[in-house]
Amino acid sequence: MSNKKDYKFKVVITDAEYKDFDLERKELEKVNADLSVYQCKSEDELIEATKDADGLLVQYANINRNVIKSLKKCKVIARYGIGVDTSDHAITLALTCIRKVVLLNNAVKKGIWDYKIATPIFRLKNKKFGLVGFGSIGRMVVRKAQAFGFIVLAYDPYISSSVMTENNVEKMELEELLRESDVISLHLPLNKNTKYIISKKELKLMKKTAFLINTSRGSLINQEDLYNALNEKWIAGAGLDVLEEIPTNSDDKLLKLDNLVITPHIAFYSEDSLRDLQRIAAVGVAQVLKGEIPSFLVNKEVLKGNCLKVQG
């Protein structure tokens, strides 16, 4: 290992819960960058750890205005995150709900060997799979849903119908999609425009035989309205990986419902995805430090300001 003074760049991991950071070091060494690992718990700790960093890798830390203002030479902030396994989990929840797997599993374990308790169950072929949000994760869901014979519909005001047509997907307005879909899967960021995008009005528009899937953010759905929809059978069921507040209380009334399948915010996880997550985040930082456009860029508007000329 070279002496620290030989390094051109300093990259700081503000916080992370991975067992090692060998993948990050391997990628950053390619651009002559030193890696420092912290577990910052407060704003003051963040400011102290990052003030002279050229790049940040962040898992949960709140990189707020004060922290950003304290950065003297930072060129890139990257957050650990990847959506490949989220698309797998969305399909898994959809199939589990449609085939009533959890309900039947629990019944058999209680000595009830009778499929009639789960009727009606419909075949997947030619059923309509509605995507609310057509970003990268939504598009991965498309291919997997179509493999099972679903007809895929999508709502996304920021994506053109031609892009959807290229993916054999029909573009629809939200209300139309809610009325027609047999499965509705949410793939949206949470912001002021998307909070509670699914509430009483939207749930009432859905088919009574339809299922709602959410692997994105809990507050996309009004949780009280969802409880009423499931309890009063406005819809057939839901598969959730997120709630408005997680972890939830064990006495949460949603957990008492037989037509809800829920997992503990695990859609992101597989052993493979964790390694990809670490490597890809580091690659993005390394690309910026080299003066390149990162392969995975969230705030694309920075390109207009020619902000990536960072070598020197």
N, C-alpha and C positions, 0 to 999 in steps of 0.2 A: 504494500500500500504506500502510495506516495505521501510525502509530507503535505499537510493541509495548505501550506503556502504555495504549493504547485498548482492548486486548483484555481480555475478561472471563475467558476460559478459556485454559489451556495444555494442548495435546495433544502427546505425545511419541511418535514412531515410534522404538522401541528398536533395530530392525534390520530391514532389508528389502533385497531385491536387484532392485528394479524400476528402470527407467531414469529415471522421474520420479514426482513425487507431486502432480501438478496436480489429479487427480480428488479426492484427499483434501482438498487445500486448498480447492477449490471448495465441497465439502460442509461443511467446518468453518467457513468464513467466514460461512456462513448463520447460525451460532449465535454469532458473535463469538469464535471460537476461533483462537488462534495455533498454528501447527504447527512443531515442532522435530524435525529428522531426525538420528538418530545411527546408528552401527554398533557397538553395544556388544559387546564380546568377553568381558567378565568381570563377575562379580557387583558388584565395586566400581564399574565403569563404569556399570552399570545403576542402582545406588543413586544415584550422583551425578547421572545424567541425568534420573531420574524423580521424585526426592524431592518436588518442588513441582508435579508434573503433576496436572491434573484428569482426564486420560484417557490411556490407553496404547493404541497399536497395535503388535502384536507379530507377528513372523514366526517366528523360531526361538529367540529369547532365552528363557532359563529364568527365569521369574518365580516364584521360590521364596519360601519363608516369610520369609527375611531381606529380600528386595526388597520384598515386600508390607508388612512391618512398618515399613519406612522411608518408605512413602508417606504424606505428611502430609495430603493432601486429595483423593486419587484417588477418583473416582466410578465409573469403568468401565475394564475391561481387555478389549480386543477382539483376537482373533487372526485374521489373514488366513486365510480358508479358505472354500471353496465346493464343493458336490458335484455340480453339474450335469454336468460333463464326465466325472466318475468313473462315472456311470451309463452314459454312452455307451461308455466304455472297457470296462466289464464286458460289455456286449453284444458289442462288437467282439471281445474275447478269446473269448467263448463261440462266436460264429459261426466265427471262425478255427480254433478247435479242432475243432468239429463237422465242418466242411467240409475239414479237413486241409490248409488253405491253405499253411502254411509247409512242410510235408512235400512237397507236390506242387510248390511253387515251387522248392525246392532240388533236387528230382529232375529237373525239366525243365532247369534250368540246368546239370545234369551230363549232359544228353543222354538222360535216361530219360523217354520219353513214354508213360507207362503208368499209367492210373488205378488199376489193380489193386493197386499198392503201398500205396494208402491205404484199401483196403476193410477193414472195412465203413464206409460213410457212410450215415447215415439222414436222412430228411427231417425238417424242423423241426415241421411241423404235428402237433399233438396230443402232442408230446413234453412231458415235465414239467420245468419250470424251478423249482428249489427255492431260495428265498431264506432265508438264515440271517441274520436281522435285518430288521426292517420299519420302519425309520426313513424319513427324507425321501428319502435316496438309493435305498433299496430300493424305495420306492413309485414313483420315477421309472423304475426298471428294469422294474417291472410293465407299464407302458403299452407300453414298447418291446418287451418279450418277447411280450406278447399280440399285438402287430401282426404278428409272425412266425408266429403260430399256436400258440405255446406255451400249455400249461395251467400256471398259476402256483400254486405251493404256498409256504407260508412258515412259519418257526418264529421266534417272538419271544414270550417269556413275559410281556413288559410291554405287549403290544398285544392288545386284545380280538378275539375272532373276528368280532364285528359290524363292526369297522373293516375287517378283511380282506375280509369278505363284500361290503362296499360297493365294494371294488376288484376284485371277482370273483376273489378269492384264497382258497384253502382253508387254514385254519390247521391245523398239524400239530405233533406233538412231534418233537424232533430226530431220534430214531432212525427214526421212521416216514418222515420226509422224506428221510433219507439212503438208505433202502431203495428208495423209489419214484422219486426224481428222476433225470432223464437229464443235467441240468446242475445243479450246486450252486454258488451265488454267495454269497460272504461279504460282509456289510455291517454290521459290528459295530465298536464301539470296543474297544480293547485294555485290559483290566483283569484283576484277579486271578481273576475268574469266567470270562473268555473266553480267557485265554491257553491255547494248545494245545486249543482246543475241537474241533479236528480233529486227531486222532492215530491211532495204529494201529487202535484199536477202531472209530472212526468210518469210517476208510478201508476197513476190511474189510466194513462194512455196505453200502457203495456198490455199485452195479451195476458189472460189469466193463466195460460199455459207457459208463459215465458220465464226465463231465468236472468238474473242480473249478476254480473261478475265484476269485481273490482280488485285489481292488483296494483292500483296506482296510488291514490291518496284518500284517506278515510273521509275527509270533509268534502269530497265531490258529491257525497250522498248525505242527505239529511237523515240522521240515524233514527230519530223518533218516527219519521214518516216511513222509513224502511221497516221498522218493527211493525207498525200498523199494517203495512202492505203484506207482510209475511203472515202475521197473526190472523188477519181478516181475509187472507187468500186473494188479495187483489192480483198477485202474481204467484207463480208456482214455487219459486224459491230463489235463493241467492247463494253465491260463492264468494267469500271475502277473504282477502289476505291482510286487509287494513280496516281500522275503525277510526272514528274521530279522535279518540284517545287510546293510545296503546302503551303498555299492556292494559287490557280492560279488567274490570272487577270480575271475579268468578261468579258473582250474583247478578251480573248484567242480564237483563231479561231477554236480550237477543239470544243468549246462549241456551236458553230453554226451548228454543224453537226447533222442531224436527226438520223444517224445510230450509234451514240455514247450514251451510258447510263453511267452516272457518279455520284458517291456519294462522300461525303467529308471525305474520310479516316476514315470510320466508321465501317469497317469490324470487328474490334476487339470488338465492343461495344454491350453489353446488360447489363441490371442491374445485372443479374446473373453472367455474366462473370467478371464484375468488382470486385464483392465480391470474386469470385474464384481466380482472379488475385492477390488480396491482400493477401489472405490466403495462397495460394500455394507458393508465393515468400517468405513469412515468414517461412513457414514450411521448405523450402530448407535451409534457414539460420540456423534455429534451428537444423536441422539434422547435418549440418557440425559442429556446436558448440558442439554437442554430440559425435562427432567423427564418424558419420555415412556417408555413401554415399548418397548424395541428390537424391531424386526421379527424379528430372528434372535437368540434368546436361548437359551444353552446351560444355564445354571444357573437354571432357572425357580423354584427354591425361594426366590430372593431376593425374589420378588414377595410372599411371605407376610410378610416383614419390613418391607414398605413402604419398601424401600431406594431407590426411584426418585424421591423428593422431594428433588431435588438443586439446584434453582434457589435463588438468594437472594444 
